[in-house]
Amino acid sequence: MKELAAAWEAAAWRNGVFPLADGSGALARRNPAEERFHRPLALLAGTPELER
């Protein structure tokens, strides 16, 4: 079961399934590699559009 769960989670990260909605309106999980997206960002005048 642990191997199956680990394989599912790896495939979910590869295929963009996370974050999962947990029913509370919040998102249950986020890829740890995306932690930097939670930090504040200062945009200077003239900065072009940003993409995720």
Protein Blocks (a to p, Z undefined) as FASTA:
>chain_A
ZZmmmmmmmmmmmnomaccdehnopafbdcfklmmmmpccdddehiacddZZ
